[in-house]
Amino acid sequence: MADPRNVAMIGLGIMGGAIARNLIAAGFSVAGYDVDAGKMEALARDGARGASSAAGAVGGASIALTSLPSVEALDATVAELVAAPQPGLVVVEISTFPIEAKEAARDRLAAAGMILLDCPLSGTGAQAVTKDLAVYASGDEAAFGRCREMFAGFARATHYLGGFGNGSRMKFVANLLVAVHNVAAAEAIVLGVKAGLDPARILEVISSGAGNSRIFELRGPMMAKGVYTPPTATMHVLQKDSGIIAEFARSLGVSTPTLDAAAPLYGEAEKAGYEHDDVAAVHALLARRAGL
């Protein structure tokens, strides 16, 4: 069996890059792959080994993490791994996708002797940098046990939730709150500033009361300053996640009126030119409506 401290990171975006750096700092040997060669070069300067493919990254690894932008990217990665199988490899899928897509990936990898865990994360890219992430793990419990030390290398909390897919189900609950709280924070700050309150005082006072939230704490300062870069999560990502959550809720017959009200604002902000900014930029949209 490969050394459990040899880890592959496939996908080196905002989240994957930060996780890889924390694993290196924790003493893990990390091989990284991304379709963007610049991201691999940047990670190599921090001590990772670059690879020319996903299959190349997992060579000699005990665990591989996948942090990917789309189901299509997941399918392509799985196809690579299946074409050059590494029996016993545990693949930890940390992205937010429909459960059916992850189940299909699990089954294809299992046929080649590899195990897929469904382990989405709670936290922003900024939180990933400081290891302030929570892992929602689900799937094969023995494989999860092999990953505990690795999870501790980049997250502050890890929750094992049982059967495959429960990690995603919990993530949908969490991200529904994130999408709604982000818009609520922007709406509240715009209201306060329009009423003549100092934005810095709004942050100070609200953060000490019942109206506070982690999203208010994390993104409120960006909103108060009107500066939405660098992004910790982009409009496109939250739009994607909100669509997945809404479809999942509909499949269960669950009404999501607050998500339904919040989600279109992310699309509107993206069309207004904030597609590469942090999702805190919904504040700019509401501030403009208010004449600020």
N, C-alpha and C positions, 0 to 999 in steps of 0.2 A: 504493500500500500504506500502511496506517495506521502511525503512529509506533510502533516496537517498544517504546517506553517507556510507551505507554498500555496499561494493564492493567485488566481487569475481574475482580473477585472476587465470585463468586456463592456465598453461604453464609458467614456471618460469625460462626460459633460459636467455640468455644475455639481450634480450629486456624486456621480461615479468618480470624478477626479478628486473630490474632497475625501471620499471614503478611502480611495487608494492611498492618498498621502497619510491619512491617519493609521492605516494598516502598516505602512512602511515605518512610521514613527513608533509603532507598537512592536516592531521587531519581526514583522512578517516579510517574507520574500514575495514580491508582487510582480507579476507580468501583466502588462496592459495592452489592450487593443482598442482602437477606435478608427472609424473610417476617415477621420480628420487627423492627418499625420502630425499637424502642429500640436494637437493635444497630447499625442504620444511623446513628442519631443520634449514638451514641457514637463511631463511626468518623469521622463528619463532623467532630467536634471535633478529630480528629487529622489532618485535611487531606484526607479522601477526598470524592469527590462521590457523593451518594446517588442511587439510581435507584428508580423505582416498579415495575420489573420486571427480569427477567433480560435480556430483549431490550434494554431501555433501558440497562442497564449496559454492554453490549458495543458500543454505538454509538460508533464512532471508535476502538475498541480493536484492537490487533493480536493480543493474547493474552487469553484468558479462563481463569481457574481456577475449577473447581467443587469445593466442599467440602461435601458434602451428607449428610443423615442416613439416606437410604433410596433404594432403587431407584425407588420411586414418585416421589421428588423429582427424581431424575435424569431419569426419563421426562418429567416435566412441564417441566423446564428445557429439554430437547432439543426438545420440541414447540414451546416458545416461540421458540427460536432458528431452528428450521426454518420457522416461520411468518413470520419476518422475517429472511431469510437475509443473512449478511454474508460473501460469498465470500472465501476466503483466510484467514478467522479460524482461529486455532489454539486449540482448547479443550483445556485440560490438566486431566484428571480425576484428582483426588488422593485420592478416597475409597476405602474398602475395600468392594468389591461382588463378586458372582460375575462371572467373566470373561464369561459369556454376556450379562449385562446390559450390560456395557461394549461388547461387540462389536455388540450391537443398536444402541446409541447411536452408535457409530462409523459404522455403515452408514447410519443416517438422516441424520447430519450430512454424510457424504460425498456423498450424493445431492443435498444443497443447496449443495455447493461448499466445505464446511468440514472441517477435519481434527481428529480427536480423538486425543489421546495418552493412554495409560494410564500414570499416574505417581503411584502411591501413595507415601506417606511413611513413613519410620521415625523415630519420636520421639513424645514426649508433648506436651501443650499447653504445659507449662512449658518444654520444650526449644524449642518453636516461638517462644516469647517471646525467647529468647536466640540464635535462628538455629542451634540445635544439632539440625538435621534432616538426614536423608539422603533424596534423591530416587531412587526406583527407576523410571526412565523407560523406556518402550517404545513402539514405533510408528514412524511415518514419520520417518526419520533427518534429512531436511532440515528438517522442522518442529521436531524436537528441537533442531537447531542454532540455530534462530531464538529458542529459549527459554533458551539457556545463560545469558545475562546476567541474565535474570529469575530463574532458579533461584539464581544466586549472590546475589541480593538477599535471599533468605530462608533459604537452606540452607548447611550447611558442606560437604556432599558431594553430588555428583550422579553417578549411575551409569547409563549407557545400556546397556540389556540386550537390544536387538535387537527382534525381532518383537512386534507388539501382543499384550499379555497377559502377557509375561514379567515386566513390572513387578509385576503382581498375583501371579504365581506366587512371586516373590521375597518379596513382602510377606507371603504366607501362611506362608512358612518363618519369617520374622522374627517374626510375631505369634504363631505357635505357641510360640516361645521366650518371648515376653513374657508370655503367659498362664500358662505353666508356671513361669517364674522368679518371677512376682509371688506366686503361691501358695507357692512354695518359700521365698521370703524371709519371708513371714508365718509360715509353719510354724516356720522356724528361730528367728526372734525370739521367738515364743511359747515354744518349748522352752527357750531360754536364760533368759528372764525367770522362767519357772516353776521353773527350776533354781536361781534365786537370783542370776543375773548382772545387772549393771546394763545397761539397754538402750543407754545411750550408749557404754559400753565394747564391747558387742557390735558396734555399728556401726563403731567405730574399729578393732577387731582384725580382724573379718571382711573389711573393705574392703581390708586389706593382704595378704590371703592368697588361696589358690587357690579358695576358695568364693565370692569376690566376683563380682558381675555389675553391669551398668549399671542394671538394675532395682533391685537391692539398694541401690545408691547413690542412685537417684532417689526410691524409695518407702520405703526403710528408715527414714529420719528421720520420715516421717509415721506409720509403724507404731510406732516407738519412743515417740513422743509420744501416740499414740492420737488424732491429729487428722487427719482425712481431707478437709479442705477448705482452699483451693478445689480443685476437681477438675481434674486434668490429662487424665483420661479417665474416663468414667462406666461404671458397671456395665453399662448397656444397650449401650454401644458395644462393650465387650469381649465381651459375650455374643453380639452380632450377628457380630462378627468370628470368634469361636470356632466358631460354627455354620457359617459359610461355609467355614472351613478344614477342619472335620471332614467336611463334605459333599464338598469337593474331594478330600480324602485318600481317602475311600471310593470316589470315582469312579475312582481310580487303583489301588485295591486295597491301599492303605497303611494299616497299623495305627497308631493314635495313642493308646496306653494312658495316657500321662501327661496329654495334653490331655483325654482322656475323664474322667480323675480330677479334673482341675482345674476344668473348665468348669462343672459343677453348683454349685460353691461361689459363683460369681458370681450365679447365679440365686437361690440361697439368701440371699445378702447383700442382693440387691435386695428380696426379699420381707420381709427383716428390717428394712427401713426405710432402707437405705443407697443407694437408687437414684440419688440426686442427689450422692452423695459420690464421691470418687476410688476407683478399683479397689483401692487400698491397704486399703480397709475390709474386705477379706476377713480381714485381721488381727483385726478386732473379733470376727468370727465364730469364729475358731479360739481366740482368747483366752477367749471366753465358754465354749467347750467345755472349755477347760483349767481353768476356775474362777478365771480372773484378773479 
